[in-house]
Amino acid sequence: MRKPFLAGAAAVMLTTGCSFFSFDPDTESSDQIQGEGEAPMLATLVDSGDLPPLEERLPAEPLVVEPHEEIGRYGGEWNTAILGVHDWPWLGRTVAYENFVRWDPEWEESVPNIATEWEYNDDATELTVTIREGIRWSDGEPFTTDDILFALNDIFNNHDVSPMAASDPGDGEKVDDHTFTISWDEPNALWIENDFILYQLLEKPKHYLAEFHIDHNPDADELAAEEGYTDWIEMLDDKAGVLSSAQYWQNPDMPTIRAWQVVEPLADSGRMVVERNPYYWKVDTEGNQLPYIDRVNFHILQDEEVMLVRALNGEIDMHARHINTLGNRPTLAENRESGGYDFFEMVPGEMNTAMISLNLTHEDEGLRTIFNDKDFRIALSHAVNRQDIIDVVYQEQGEPWQGAPRVESPFFNEELAKQYTEYDIDLANEILDEAGYSVENGVRVSPDGTPVRFSLSVPTDFRTDIVDSMEMVVGFWQELDIDVDLNTEDRSLWQNNRENNTHDANVWSGDAGLMDAVYDPRWYGPLHSGESNFAIPWAQWYTSDGEDSRSIEPPQDVQDHMAMYDAVQGEPDPDVRIELMKEFLAESQEQFYAMGISLTPPGYGIVADNFRNVPTSMPSSSVYNDPGPTNPEQYFIEE
């Protein structure tokens, strides 16, 4: 039952010699599109002899990126911002989105990137990957399968170095310098497109890091002592960012294959700067080496209000994080002309503003019995006036919605999305009465005569809209004579209670509403041991094969549902996999594990008037990694 290491992604394209070239290969050859242009700052280095000519820096067949609007112009600096060291994910989304394959900008399919070919065996326990020849690290050294296998086998499969080793990250084997195989104990057909270990396999250059690894340098401990580390493991972690991705951005000596390389490292304050990689292996449709923009400046701020002021002042060129809230939208909209920016639309992967989870694995037998009563959950759902919440909290944006994929998703299921969303307090009372929940002295009691009493926990430092909406939900449920109260908690306490299975009921945002539903089905089944809040011990049982001491074996019907997702993960054919996922969601509809409030309305980002090639609309999801798939390397600044 145990799944391979956090497998993830949707439709896998099985390709043969596929390339992401935007021109007709019958009329244009790679020779014709190579070496046409490069940034002036690099041309100067070539002229001085400090850098090889462009044709020696590019692969024989560079990847061709079609500009969104037009061929760009070289130069300029992109100014954006982050909230401290722990906000490093915005770095990965903007200047570091390089995986074996990429999502296309519309999030409809995966396209070749570093990998040009990939193919699973029949049972999806082995994958053969061919990478693009001629890619070089930013220091000019060749990028080969040796780098990938060093990361996979020597780092992530090493129990001394990485906790991921306990989770079956896969065993890699070299075929040649540009081909390798990876195998797992269990089928893992979703790995190539989105397993979160992927980007880490592509940022661990062997020629740089081997010196810090004891298996490649017997004197690594002595070197660690000289540099002030406890041992080679601590040194390697600090250099490579194994345990913390933030550390990766704090090492400017680390070579990269990304469009920009670190020149001023991530710190607690000031700014972090990345500068163009002279060996970047992508070109536009006229053969000009990318990226167009010379530098990206991440201003390190400690306050969202400061970030908002900078945006209003026109000091941020393109941004879609922290400040782009529903509450800030009117202020940002009013200031667009004076600030010199406009909005672009973001179609959220989030499918629900708030997902309410009654703890189906509660330690208290009485509450566990009540919460596992589907009729009880249905009654609570009908008692919530979702339209009132939408009007009051969400400025009349959205519609009543359960935990279900969005209309834009290939997995949209209208019945799942709309079931039990009709507000009908009389029906809710009727369902409870017929299920044996009577009212005695003004208090609803369970069939065994115990008063129905529980708390709904909300993290206070996450989203104020969720706190506001849950205050209304508690009021609606109290109209059913249920003794329920709102328990607002610090986020760390809320999370601790969730992880220890000590919560009655809690609430969080509803992720995975687009293509991401297939590889992060946290709300559609108890499959995510950290996020399926309605039954985390069931999910721990699933992910550990029952070996986790905290796990609880779920009922047989739930196990059967889990097995349906096993079939999804083991299916290499993307079309068949989509149909299997639809069948899985049909059973999610029957189970009705958790309830939602409303469909999350479209979001927005800001883009300066002179900042070009940014789409007017893009998907937004942690799995899509917006704006990465829109190819930030082809953004440019118009003078």
Secondary structure by P-SEA (a helix, b strand, c coil): cccccccccccccccccccccccccccccccccccccccaaaaaaaaaccccccccccccccbbbbbcccbbbbbbbbbbbbcccccaaaaaacccccccccccccccbbbbccccbbbbcccccbbbbbccccccccccccccaaaaaaaccccccccccccccccccbbbbbccccccccccccccccccccccaaaaaaccccccccccccccccaaaaaaaaaccccaaaaaaaacccccaaaaaacccccccccbbbccccccccbbbbcccccccccccccccccccccccbbbbccaaaaaaaaaaccccccccccccccaaaaaaaacccccbbbbbbbccccccbbbbcccccccaaaaaaaacaaaaaaaaaacaaaaaaacccccccccccccccccccccccccccccccccaaaaaaaaaaacccccccbbbccccccbbbbbbbbccccaaaaaaaaaaaaaaaaaccbbbbbbbcaaaaaaaaaacccccccccccccccccccccccccccccccccccaaaaaaaaccccccccccccaaaaaaaaaaaaaaacccaaaaaaaaaaaaaaaaaacccccccccccccccccccccccccccccccccccccccccccccccc
